[in-house]
Amino acid sequence: MRSAMSAKREMKFQKEPMPKQPPEKRIRNFEEVALGYTPEQAITEAKRCLQCPKPFCEPGCPVEIDIPAFIDAIRQHNFDKAAEILRDKNNLPAITGRVCPQEDQCEKVCVLSKTGDPVAIGALERFVADYELKRGLKIPPVAKTTRKKVAVVGSGPAGLTVAGDLAKLGHNVTIFEALHTPGGVLVYGIPEFRLPKEIVGAEVNYVKSLGVKIETNMVIGRIITIGELFENGFDTVFIGTGAGSPRFMGIPGESLNGIYSANEFLVRAVLMKAYRFPEFDTPLKVGKRVGVIGGGNVAMDAARTALRLGSENVTVVYRRSETELPARLEEVKNAKEEGIEFRLLTNPVRFLGNDAGWVQKMECIRMQLGPPDESGRRRPVPIKDSNFTTEVDTAIVAIGQGPNPLIRQTTSSLQTDEDGYIIVDENFRTSKKRVWAGGDIVPGEATVIQAMGAGKRAARDIDRYLKGQA
């Protein structure tokens, strides 16, 4: 029989599991998969934290949350204090608590990870944020107005972070959003079962409560240019338009009917709510056999969405091995639990269609891994004469996206790289005076939390500039 000390030690090694909908139930609905901690579970998990004198977790957070402090407040049953600590640094904790890859950041460097499970920092963040939303958000004091005007282009994670932080500092901030709903990728790219739009709306309303104005249906570069924003009295501009232009493989047959970019597929399903047809009259044809090309979080979202829309067989096709999958381990695990198949070390080379122009088959080639490429991952190399075909009646291409060229084409003196990403310095200043940029619009794709980290650092520098300190 185990001793009490042994049981206590084992408790330290293992994290409190997150309750989830069972797979057989959740594949039939779009409700959130992860159900969140109860107060008792949150306190139990918080007590695993060692409260290290020199915490490694805190430097691992892109938005600089005082992680030991908010967890200690949970340990003390003081959820209001925990929420206050979170909000001091993070304008969107209910969002980051759900989609931030903590396992590669703060949790990765947790001391407990050396001997067992790290503290479930993300799950605790979500618990506190949800508790706060249910209780009613407490609006922090805002500094006296500076009368300086800041334009933020895009209401995604970077834009919302910049806007919220600058509003707290007393600046007059207006966000210009191209779509009819604010939130950027949070509302058009992440499915309801992973990030409920009610949560996004609540966090957007928090930013608005700080005094931020949001103008929707405003396509900057078309309706009004960056230069015209300055002419209209704005002192600085932050560009956070993300990377919403889809990339395709450029292989034969890719223009057949039934082949979507992941962007189009998810916008129709998520933002335009095709999953609630006929309540929302959004067309989205999904076949019985779906192939999703790619291995990131977007590919997992597309595959799991297709399954919920009625597909009988969904296969993720990825050209590297499972070790190189860029998607979060949690999302890969969820996909597998739901019956998503994975065909690894495989790459499509052409699509085949019927006489009516609809995709019917996908020809692939098997791959093997060679030396590492510029990303640090082993380069996939085709295996000669290993081609085979598989039946698909829907294909979703999720191999990344690039920046929309509109702002680049309509803004003079704005330096971009060969792919169209805006070049910035260490403070996220662009080559154009009084213009900053951050998030997916700068070189290298960013996660939600990395975009927020960029927004936070840019906000600091914008504030210094507006106060004549930089």
Rosetta blueprint (number, residue, H / E / L):
1 M L
2 R L
3 S L
4 A H
5 M H
6 S H
7 A H
8 K H
9 R H
10 E H
11 M H
12 K H
13 F H
14 Q L
15 K L
16 E L
17 P L
18 M L
19 P L
20 K E
21 Q L
22 P L
23 P H
24 E H
25 K H
26 R H
27 I L
28 R L
29 N L
30 F L
31 E L
32 E L
33 V L
34 A E
35 L L
36 G L
37 Y L
38 T L
39 P H
40 E H
41 Q H
42 A H
43 I H
44 T H
45 E H
46 A H
47 K L
48 R L
49 C L
50 L L
51 Q L
52 C L
53 P L
54 K L
55 P L
56 F L
57 C L
58 E H
59 P H
60 G H
61 C L
62 P L
63 V L
64 E L
65 I L
66 D L
67 I H
68 P H
69 A H
70 F H
71 I H
72 D H
73 A H
74 I H
75 R H
76 Q L
77 H L
78 N L
79 F H
80 D H
81 K H
82 A H
83 A H
84 E H
85 I H
86 L H
87 R H
88 D H
89 K H
90 N L
91 N L
92 L L
93 P H
94 A H
95 I H
96 T H
97 G H
98 R H
99 V H
100 C L
101 P L
102 Q H
103 E H
104 D H
105 Q L
106 C L
107 E H
108 K H
109 V H
110 C L
111 V H
112 L H
113 S H
114 K H
115 T L
116 G L
117 D L
118 P L
119 V L
120 A L
121 I H
122 G H
123 A H
124 L H
125 E H
126 R H
127 F H
128 V H
129 A H
130 D H
131 Y H
132 E H
133 L H
134 K H
135 R H
136 G L
137 L L
138 K L
139 I L
140 P L
141 P L
142 V L
143 A L
144 K L
145 T L
146 T L
147 R L
148 K L
149 K E
150 V E
151 A E
152 V E
153 V E
154 G L
155 S L
156 G L
157 P H
158 A H
159 G H
160 L H
161 T H
162 V H
163 A H
164 G H
165 D H
166 L H
167 A H
168 K H
169 L L
170 G L
171 H L
172 N E
173 V E
174 T E
175 I E
176 F E
177 E L
178 A L
179 L L
180 H L
181 T L
182 P L
183 G L
184 G L
185 V H
186 L H
187 V H
188 Y H
189 G L
190 I L
191 P L
192 E L
193 F L
194 R L
195 L L
196 P L
197 K H
198 E H
199 I H
200 V H
201 G H
202 A H
203 E H
204 V H
205 N H
206 Y H
207 V H
208 K H
209 S H
210 L L
211 G L
212 V L
213 K E
214 I E
215 E E
216 T L
217 N L
218 M L
219 V L
220 I E
221 G L
222 R L
223 I L
224 I E
225 T L
226 I H
227 G H
228 E H
229 L H
230 F H
231 E H
232 N L
233 G L
234 F L
235 D L
236 T E
237 V E
238 F E
239 I E
240 G L
241 T L
242 G L
243 A L
244 G L
245 S E
246 P E
247 R L
248 F L
249 M L
250 G L
251 I L
252 P L
253 G L
254 E L
255 S L
256 L L
257 N E
258 G L
259 I E
260 Y E
261 S E
262 A H
263 N H
264 E H
265 F H
266 L H
267 V H
268 R H
269 A H
270 V H
271 L H
272 M L
273 K L
274 A H
275 Y H
276 R H
277 F L
278 P L
279 E L
280 F L
281 D L
282 T L
283 P L
284 L L
285 K L
286 V L
287 G L
288 K L
289 R E
290 V E
291 G E
292 V E
293 I E
294 G L
295 G L
296 G L
297 N H
298 V H
299 A H
300 M H
301 D H
302 A H
303 A H
304 R H
305 T H
306 A H
307 L H
308 R H
309 L L
310 G L
311 S L
312 E L
313 N E
314 V E
315 T E
316 V E
317 V E
318 Y L
319 R L
320 R L
321 S L
322 E H
323 T H
324 E H
325 L L
326 P L
327 A L
328 R L
329 L H
330 E H
331 E H
332 V H
333 K H
334 N H
335 A H
336 K H
337 E H
338 E L
339 G L
340 I L
341 E E
342 F E
343 R E
344 L L
345 L L
346 T E
347 N E
348 P E
349 V E
350 R E
351 F E
352 L E
353 G E
354 N L
355 D L
356 A L
357 G L
358 W E
359 V E
360 Q E
361 K E
362 M E
363 E E
364 C E
365 I E
366 R E
367 M E
368 Q E
369 L E
370 G E
371 P E
372 P E
373 D L
374 E L
375 S L
376 G L
377 R L
378 R E
379 R E
380 P E
381 V E
382 P E
383 I L
384 K L
385 D L
386 S L
387 N L
388 F E
389 T E
390 T E
391 E E
392 V L
393 D L
394 T E
395 A E
396 I E
397 V E
398 A L
399 I L
400 G L
401 Q E
402 G E
403 P L
404 N L
405 P L
406 L H
407 I H
408 R H
409 Q H
410 T H
411 T L
412 S L
413 S L
414 L L
415 Q L
416 T E
417 D L
418 E L
419 D L
420 G L
421 Y L
422 I E
423 I L
424 V L
425 D L
426 E L
427 N L
428 F L
429 R E
430 T L
431 S L
432 K L
433 K L
434 R L
435 V E
436 W E
437 A E
438 G L
439 G L
440 D L
441 I L
442 V L
443 P L
444 G L
445 E L
446 A L
447 T L
448 V H
449 I H
450 Q H
451 A H
452 M H
453 G H
454 A H
455 G H
456 K H
457 R H
458 A H
459 A H
460 R H
461 D H
462 I H
463 D H
464 R H
465 Y H
466 L H
467 K L
468 G L
469 Q L
470 A L
